[in-house]
Amino acid sequence: MDREELKHYLPHREPMLLVDEIDIDEAGVCHAKYRIREDEFFCRGHFPGNPIVPGVIQCEIMAQSCALLVKDEIQGKTTLYSGIDNVRFKNVIRPGDLCEITAKLTARRGMLFFCEASVSVAGKLCCKGNLSFALVDNA
């Protein structure tokens, strides 16, 4: 699924749409990609002359990929994150890097979802963690 198709599921738009493409395999694992652009708003001030993708943005990249695991249930709902646990940052991500995200659903309780996710660049783990979110009706 490409970026334009993703907009049918995710409510995010530029500059906060942080997934370029996804594929969900037969085991239900999401494999997503996002290329960090040179002009990303979050790299301009973090840090001038040495741009690094902030950890909170890395978590958002994982979060959007996790939401796509339940893409067919998102219509008419808002994704609200209820937890980000055991997050670890292993390597920096810079403009030009291609982030490869892996996300899988580990549990569900009604409209509350629990996932494991990671971000790698060129085969090197950059970030991993456990995320949980709820789908709530749009106001």
Secondary structure, 3 states (H helix, E strand, C coil): CEHHHHCCCCCCCCCCCCCCEEEECCCCCEEEEEECCCCCHHHHCCCCCCCCCCHHHHHHHHHHHHHHHHHHHHCCEEEEEEEEEEEEECCCCCCCCEEEEEEEEEEEECCEEEEEEEEEECCEEEEEEEEEEEEEECC
